């Protein structure tokens, strides 16, 4: 807890934080990029996982669909991490001290691993479809948690 507090105070005093908050339009612009990256990520994740379930493009091999869409997922994820970090730098206390933010990151890790591992599993494996379903639910929950950050209460005793 105190490590996070120290990190939050340090980040809020960096030139990066001053730069992001120095322009009124920058935080909304970062949010727009964050949302566009979510769209790109979802297009990729939905394609891979619906193909794994067998509801989409069944005539194309899952490995081929993964090869086509995974690069989009990695670029989108990198963009989300970058814009997400800048959003945190703009107001460090806002996300860091809310449980839902950490739940969101854990869910994103699970959904990423589940989506990326699809091409390595045998297409006939039962776990294959279950994992794809889990990944789709996981991505939906990541979005829910992302929106919830704005409405959740911070931890008791968190810096204001
Ligand atoms: C990978 C690292 C990520 C970081 C560090 C991050 C961080 C953040 C932060 C700080 C916010 C602003 C919350 C607020 O102040 O209200 C946010 C919003 C949001 N994030 Fe992320 N995020 C990440 C990835 C993702 C992913 C993978 C998704 C979904 C696929 C996602 C979906 C959202 C949504 C839906 C919002 C609300 C946007 C809005 O209302 O404008 N994020 N994120």
Boltz pocket constraint, residues with backbone or C-beta under 6 A from the ligand:
constraints:
  - pocket:
      binder: B
      contacts: [[A, 31], [A, 34], [A, 35], [A, 38], [A, 41], [A, 77], [A, 80], [A, 81], [A, 83], [A, 84], [A, 85], [A, 87], [A, 88], [A, 94], [A, 95], [A, 108], [A, 139], [A, 142], [A, 143], [A, 144], [A, 146], [A, 147], [A, 149], [A, 150]]
      max_distance: 6.0
